[in-house]
Amino acid sequence: MRLRLRTQFEMTPKPPYNFRLTVRKPAGWDLFTSDEVFEDETLWTGIRFEGRPVGLKIQSRGTLEKPKVLVDVYSEREVLKGEVEKLRETLAVCLGADQDLREFYDFARKDGILKHVVESLYGMHDTQGVSLFNSVILAICLQMARIKRSLEMMEAIDRRYGQTIEFDGRKVTLQPTAARIAKLAPDSFAKACKLGYRAKYIVGSAKMIEAGFPDMLEIMSTPPDEARERLVELPGIGDYAADIINPHGGFPIDAWSVDVFGLLFFGKQPEDKRGAIDRVKQEGIRRWGKWSWMAFFYVAQDLQNLSKQLGVQLRLE
């Protein structure tokens, strides 16, 4: 699908705002799709807005302390004025533009672990998926898998079942809709994308979302505990996956991240990984409280630097 009509607007995120770190996470997490392109401080990506594909060219036009983001929206038909404002509000949330990092940084600089990561990743804002279903795919693919394996699964899903759009001389493949995945046979889906047991959960979640499960905006407007209760109703979404999806944050510990945080908290990797998950999770919440998710997020993106600073070997990949 070629998208030729262009609409432009600007956003002014709260400083400090490091555009590169925010839209291209060091650990390899994509913003909206595995097929997006980042060059010369510009991100070409795409989403579905109001049910139709739009291409996005997102550029940094400011500085770390005086940030400005320019967004070109490419569409098949004209984007009306009211739609532009709604899209601006949506992208502001997705890009973490309104997050104020100052209180977190004040807290982190007093912590023996976090002081290193906030210095290394200064200005990196947390981002949010625009689609609940795409966040579900991420959370399920991250379960019991190293990051490299998770990325391979997500790329396979996008490549086989996504939709390719063309705009501004670029091609980007959008992530698949819940409607398309809901129609798949789990066994065939698993084989096509090497998903194993995860396929049945992704298909099951797609069916629930298609049947009217709350969308991401509804989840965001729900109190944190209630949001978690709703999310775990989805097939394959337990505590760990809910912490990944929940826009209110959490402290997602599984059999891989337990090694990293077990080593950080207790000086050694746990021998019984599964048995140590709850202990490590509770220690993270005890230590970092309301900043648990931001702490997890920053640590997960800065393992190489943190390993050097603390003289340990931290690996999630």
N, C-alpha and C positions, 0 to 999 in steps of 0.2 A: 504494500500500500504506500503510495507516494503522498506526502503531505506538503502542500505548496503554500498555503496561506499562513502568514506570520503575524503574531501579536507580541508586543514587547512590554515588559514592566520591570521595575527595580524593587529591591528589598534592601533594608538597612538592618542587618543583624546586630545584636548586642555584642559589644567587644568584651574581651578579646575574641576574635573569630578568625581561625586559621582555615581558609577555604579548602586548601588541598587536604589537610588532615581530616576535615569534616566530611568531604564527599568521596575521598579515596582512603579508607582506613588502612593503616599499616599492616594489619593482619590479613588483608585481602577481602574484607567484607564489601560487597557492592552496595550502592545506594538503592537502586530500583530494579536492576536486571543484570545478569552476569555478562551481557553482551554490550554494556555501555562502554564508551570510549572517553578517556581523559588525556588531553594534550594541551600544553601551553596554558595552564590554568583555566581550561575550559572542559566542561563535561557535556557530552552528548548522550542523552538517555531518553527514556520514554515511560509513560504511565497510561492508564486508562482513566479518563476523567469524564464523569457523567456517562459512563458506559462506552465511550468511544476512545480510540487511540489518539494520543497527542505526542509529538516529539518535543523534547526539551533541550535547548542549548543554554547551559548555565555557566556564567562567567564571573570571575572575580574582577571587580572594578574598584576595589578599595585597598586598604591595608589592614594589618592585624588589629590595630587599635581604632581605625576608622573604616570599618568594613562596608562594602557595598556590593551587592550581587545583582547582575543583570540577567534577566531570563527572557529568552526568545521561545515562544510557543508556536509550534507548527501543527496545523490541523487541516482536515479535509474541507471543513466549512468554517465560516466566520465565528470567532469566539466573541460572544456578546459582552457588553460592559459589565453586567452583573456576574457573568461567568468568569471574567478576568479577576474580579475581586475575590470570588470564591476560590479560584485556583491560586491566587496569591496567598490567601489565608492557609490553604492546604499545604502549599510548599513551604510556608514559613514554619509550620509545625514539623513537616518532614525533614527540613534542613536545620532544625533546632535554632532558628533565627532569634527566637524570643527567650532562649535560656540565658539566665544570668549565672555565670560560673563563679562569681566572686566569693560567695559563701562556701561553696565546695572547695575552692582553692585555699581559702583561709584555714579550713578544716584539714585539708590534705597536707599542707606544709608543716603541720605539727605531727604528722604520722611518719614513722620510720620507713614505711614502704611507699606510701603515696607521694611523699615529697619528691621522689625521683621521677615518677611518671608524669606528674603535672608540670614539672620543669621540661621534660623531654617532649611532651605533647601539648604544650601550652596553646590554648585557643581551640582545641578540638572539641566540637559540640557533638552531643549525642543526636543521632538521626532516627527517623521513624518511617517504617514502611507505609505506603499509601493504602495498601490492600491488606485486610486481615488474612486472606487466604495465602498471599505470598509470604506473610510472616509465619503462618502455620507451616508452609513448606520448609522455610529456613529452620524453624525450631525442630521439626521432625528429622530433617537431614542432619542436624547437629547432634542428635541423640546417639550416644555410644559410638562416636566416630571422630577421628582426628579431623582438623580443619581442612586439610588437603582433600580427604575423602568426601567430606561434606560439600565442598565446592564442586567437585567432579559430579556429584549427583545432581546438584542444582543446575549446573551448566547443561547436563544431559536433558533434564526436564524442559528447560527453556528452549534448547535447540530442537527438540523433537515436537513439542506441543505449543510453543510460543508463536507469536505473530510478528513478522518482520515488517518494519516501517522504514521508509526512506525520506530523509529531509536534510537540507543544508549540505548535500553531498555526502551524507553518511547513511549507513544502514545499521539499525538497532533492532534486536529481537526482544519484544515484550514478553514478560512472564505470562504463562497460560492462565486462563480464567478458571474459576471453580466450575463453571458450567461445562467446560470441555473435559476437565479431569473427572468430573462426576460420572461421565458416560463410559469411562474406561473399565476394563476388567482388571482387577488388581494383579493377577498373575502376569498378564501381558505387560502391564505397566512396569512391574518389578523387573521383568526380564529386559525390557527396552532401555531402562535407565539404571539398571544394576542397583535397585533400591532395597532388595530383600524384603524383610517384614514391614518396612516403612510404607510400602506402596498401599497396603490395605488401609492404613491410617490416613494417608493423604487423600485417597479416594473417599473414605468415610467422612472425613472432615469437609471435603468439597460438597458432598451431598447435603450435609447439615447446613452449610453456609448457603447453598442454593435454596434450601427450604425455608430460609428466613432468619438464620442465626444473626445476632447483632453485628453490624459492621464495625470497623476500627474506630470511627468517630463516636459511636455509641459506647464502645468499650472504654474509650478515653473519658467519657463523661460519667462513667460509673465509678463509685468509690473503690479503692484498690482491692480490698478483701472481696468485695462482691464481683469485681472484674475477674479475679482469680477463680472464684467459684464458677463463673460462667465459662471461662476458658477451659477448665478441666472437664467440662461436659463434652468437648470435642474428642473424637477417637484419637488415641495415641498422645494426648496432651496431659502429662502429669505435672508434678511440681516444677521439674527442671524446664520443660518446654513452656509452661505458663510463665515462668520468670523471664524467658527469652521474649515472648510475645507481649506480655503485659506492658502497656505504655506507662504504667505507674512504677515500673521497675521491680527488681527482685535480686536474688543472689543465686544464679543458676549453677549448681554444682552437679557434675556427673562423673563418670569413671575416668575421664581425661582431665577435666579441670580440677578434680580432687587432688591430683598429683601436684599441680602448680601451687594451689592454695594450702595444701597440707604442708608442703615444703616451706612456704612463706610463714605460716602460722606456728608450726611445730618443729621446724628444722629438719624434717625428713618426709619422704614420700610414704604414704600408708601402705602396709603390706596387703591389707584387706581393703581394696579400693571401695567396693560397694558398701561395706560395713562402716567406712569412715565418712561417707557422704554427709550424713546428718550432722555429725560432729563438726566437720569443716564448715558446713553451711551455717550452723548456729554460731560458730566462732566469728565468721565474717560479719554476721548481723550484729553480734555483740560488740565487735570492734568498730564497725563503721556505721551502724545504725541506719538512719535515713539516707546515708550516702552509699549504702551497700551496692546498689546497681552501678552508680557512677564509678565507684572504686573497682568493681569487677570489669567494667567496660574499659577503663583506662589501663588496668593491669594487663588484660587480654590483648590490648593493642601494642604493648610496649615490652614484650617478654625479652627480646634480645638486649635492649638497653638495661632493663632491670636486672637481668642475669649478670651483666658486667658490674653494675653498681653494687650489688649485694654479694657477688662472688659465688653464685649458685647457678645451676643449669635448669632453666625453666623452659618447658616445651609443651605447647598445646597441639602443634602440628603433627 
